[in-house]
Amino acid sequence: MLELSGRGALIIGARRLGQNLVHRLAQEGVNIAISYRSSKDQAERLSKTVEDLVERTHLMQGDLSVEEDVKRMVDETKTELGDLSFVVNLASNFPRTPFETLDGEAWDNSILDAKGNYLLAVYAARCMVANNGPTRGHIIFFTDWAARETPYRDYLPYLTSKSAIDFMTRAFAVELAHQGILVNAIAPGPTIRPTEIEETEWDLAIQQSTPLRRESSKQDIVELIVTMLKSETVTGETIRVDSGRHLAGPGAYG
């Protein structure tokens, strides 16, 4: 298994679950670059909380849908940390789009998430190929428990984008295997309540739709990521961490 300490990680989306991941990776001695799009204050506070735990940290702004931003973020990470071995992209929107509201704009807004993952994998992998060892890097995407065969209502463009990310996980794993770069994905279930969903509605949905009757565990997800980054023979996998939500089948979400 890989030793994580001293390696460099680029973390995209360090607001919610990302905060837990940054702290956990810092405990492993991973040098961390945090990228934010608009939440500068939160990102700055998070970066400061781990500065004393690792040798190097870096903070930068960028938009994954902008190709030049992606190139710059990858280059900055390698320069500032001295290494880029890991990329984890947690950034995602969760736009509700009932059928009567669907239009081209709804599609374009959601498919940008898939484009961002694509660009990030391309440029990060091109950087990682210069690393030493049989395992030169890890890329981890985030998709959705329903991105394959069990879609739920009112989120069609979002789920289509997540399905593209799910497929890219396997496609990039094949493309990059001979370079020693591993690509995997996490597919959470309901983990952290979106602000647009009322607390009572959220709690009811959890009780009715997840066999374990609880949210997906942030700690389970973070520990799984750490395990995946240490692994050297797991690639092309999408792992659901959803309290059994996929077992309940399709239907309205929340």
C-alpha positions in Angstrom: 0.0 0.0 0.0 1.1 3.6 -0.6 2.5 5.7 2.1 0.5 8.9 2.1 2.8 11.2 4.2 4.7 13.8 2.2 2.6 13.4 -1.0 0.5 16.2 -2.5 -3.2 16.3 -2.9 -5.5 18.7 -4.8 -8.9 18.9 -3.1 -11.7 20.5 -5.1 -14.8 21.5 -3.1 -13.7 21.8 0.5 -16.9 23.3 2.0 -19.0 20.5 3.4 -17.7 16.9 3.2 -14.4 18.4 1.9 -13.7 19.8 5.3 -13.7 16.4 6.9 -11.5 15.0 4.1 -8.9 17.8 4.4 -8.5 17.2 8.1 -8.3 13.5 7.7 -5.6 13.7 5.0 -3.7 16.2 7.1 -3.6 13.6 9.9 -1.9 11.3 7.4 0.7 13.9 6.6 -0.6 14.7 3.1 0.3 18.2 1.8 -2.9 19.8 0.6 -3.9 22.3 -2.0 -7.5 23.5 -1.6 -9.3 25.0 -4.6 -12.5 27.0 -4.2 -14.7 28.7 -6.7 -16.5 31.3 -4.6 -16.2 30.4 -0.9 -12.9 32.1 -0.2 -13.5 32.8 3.5 -14.4 29.2 4.3 -11.5 27.9 2.3 -9.1 30.2 4.1 -10.3 29.2 7.5 -10.0 25.5 6.5 -6.5 25.9 5.2 -5.4 27.6 8.4 -6.7 24.8 10.6 -4.3 22.3 9.0 -1.2 24.4 8.4 0.5 23.1 11.6 -0.2 19.5 10.7 1.5 19.3 7.3 4.6 20.6 5.6 2.9 22.5 2.9 -0.5 23.9 2.1 -1.8 26.0 -0.8 -5.0 27.9 -1.5 -6.3 29.0 -4.9 -9.4 30.0 -6.7 -10.6 28.4 -9.8 -13.5 27.2 -11.9 -13.4 23.6 -13.2 -15.5 24.5 -16.2 -12.8 26.8 -17.4 -10.0 24.9 -19.1 -7.3 27.4 -18.3 -8.2 27.5 -14.7 -7.9 23.7 -14.5 -4.4 23.8 -16.1 -3.4 26.5 -13.7 -4.7 24.7 -10.6 -2.8 21.5 -11.5 0.4 23.4 -12.2 0.1 25.5 -9.0 -0.4 22.4 -6.9 2.7 20.7 -8.3 4.8 23.9 -7.8 3.6 24.8 -4.4 3.4 21.3 -2.9 6.3 19.8 -4.8 4.2 16.8 -5.7 0.8 16.0 -7.1 -0.2 12.4 -6.4 -3.9 12.7 -5.5 -6.9 14.6 -6.8 -10.3 14.4 -5.2 -13.1 16.4 -6.7 -16.0 16.8 -4.3 -17.5 19.9 -6.0 -21.0 19.5 -7.2 -24.3 21.3 -7.5 -27.6 19.7 -6.8 -30.1 21.6 -9.0 -33.7 20.5 -8.7 -35.4 20.7 -12.2 -38.9 19.3 -12.3 -40.0 18.3 -15.8 -42.0 21.4 -16.5 -38.9 23.6 -15.9 -36.5 21.6 -18.2 -34.8 23.6 -20.9 -31.4 24.0 -22.6 -30.0 26.1 -19.7 -30.8 23.4 -17.1 -28.9 20.9 -19.2 -25.9 23.2 -19.8 -25.6 24.1 -16.1 -25.6 20.5 -15.0 -23.4 19.0 -17.7 -20.6 21.5 -16.6 -19.9 19.2 -13.6 -19.1 16.3 -16.0 -16.9 18.6 -18.1 -15.0 19.8 -15.0 -14.3 16.2 -14.0 -13.1 15.4 -17.5 -10.7 18.4 -17.7 -9.4 17.8 -14.2 -8.6 14.1 -14.9 -6.9 15.0 -18.2 -4.6 17.6 -16.8 -3.9 16.0 -13.5 -3.0 12.7 -15.1 -0.6 14.4 -17.5 1.1 15.8 -14.4 1.1 12.6 -12.5 2.8 10.5 -15.2 6.1 12.2 -14.2 5.8 10.7 -10.7 8.0 7.7 -9.6 6.8 4.2 -8.8 4.4 1.7 -10.3 1.5 3.7 -8.8 1.9 7.3 -9.9 -1.4 8.8 -8.8 -5.0 8.5 -7.8 -8.0 10.4 -9.1 -11.3 10.2 -7.2 -14.6 11.5 -8.6 -17.9 11.9 -6.8 -21.1 10.7 -8.5 -24.5 9.7 -7.1 -26.0 6.5 -5.9 -28.7 6.8 -8.6 -26.4 7.6 -11.5 -26.7 4.1 -13.0 -30.0 2.2 -13.1 -32.2 3.9 -10.5 -32.9 7.6 -11.3 -35.3 9.6 -9.1 -37.6 12.4 -10.3 -36.9 16.1 -10.7 -33.2 15.9 -11.2 -32.8 14.6 -14.8 -29.9 16.9 -16.0 -28.1 16.5 -12.7 -28.3 12.7 -12.8 -27.3 12.6 -16.5 -24.2 14.5 -15.6 -23.4 12.2 -12.7 -24.0 9.2 -15.0 -21.3 10.7 -17.4 -18.9 10.9 -14.4 -19.7 7.3 -13.4 -18.8 6.2 -17.0 -15.7 8.4 -17.1 -14.5 6.7 -14.0 -14.2 3.4 -15.9 -13.1 5.0 -19.1 -10.2 7.0 -17.5 -9.2 3.9 -15.5 -8.7 2.1 -18.8 -6.9 5.0 -20.4 -4.5 5.6 -17.5 -3.9 2.1 -16.2 -0.7 1.6 -18.2 0.6 4.9 -16.7 0.1 3.6 -13.2 -2.7 6.1 -12.4 -5.8 4.8 -10.6 -9.3 6.3 -11.1 -12.3 5.5 -8.8 -15.5 7.2 -7.7 -17.6 7.5 -4.6 -21.4 7.5 -5.0 -23.0 8.9 -1.8 -26.6 8.7 -0.8 -28.2 11.5 1.2 -25.3 12.7 3.3 -25.7 16.4 4.2 -29.1 18.2 3.9 -29.2 20.7 1.0 -30.3 24.1 2.1 -33.2 24.1 -0.3 -34.8 21.0 1.4 -36.6 21.5 4.7 -35.2 19.6 7.7 -38.5 17.8 8.3 -38.8 16.8 4.7 -35.2 15.6 4.7 -35.6 13.5 7.9 -38.8 11.9 6.5 -37.0 11.0 3.2 -34.1 9.4 5.1 -36.5 7.3 7.2 -38.6 6.2 4.2 -36.0 5.7 1.6 -32.8 4.4 3.2 -32.9 0.8 4.5 -30.5 1.7 7.3 -32.7 4.8 8.1 -29.8 7.2 8.5 -27.7 9.6 6.4 -24.7 8.4 4.6 -21.8 8.6 7.0 -19.3 11.4 6.3 -16.7 9.5 8.3 -17.3 6.3 6.3 -16.8 8.3 3.0 -13.6 10.0 4.2 -12.1 6.7 5.6 -12.9 5.0 2.3 -11.1 7.7 0.4 -8.0 7.3 2.5 -8.1 3.6 1.9 -8.5 4.1 -1.8 -5.6 6.5 -1.9 -3.4 3.9 -0.2 -4.4 1.1 -2.5 -2.4 0.1 -5.6 -4.7 -2.4 -7.3 -8.2 -0.9 -7.1 -9.3 1.1 -10.2 -12.4 1.7 -12.2 -14.7 1.2 -9.3 -17.7 3.3 -8.2 -18.5 2.6 -4.6 -21.8 3.5 -3.1 -21.9 4.8 0.4 -25.6 5.4 0.7 -27.1 3.6 3.7 -28.6 1.1 1.3 -30.5 3.8 -0.6 -30.0 2.1 -4.0 -31.8 -1.0 -2.6 -35.0 1.0 -2.3 -35.3 1.7 -6.0 -36.2 4.8 -8.0 -38.8 7.4 -7.1 -39.1 10.9 -5.8 -36.1 12.2 -3.8 -37.1 13.7 -0.5 
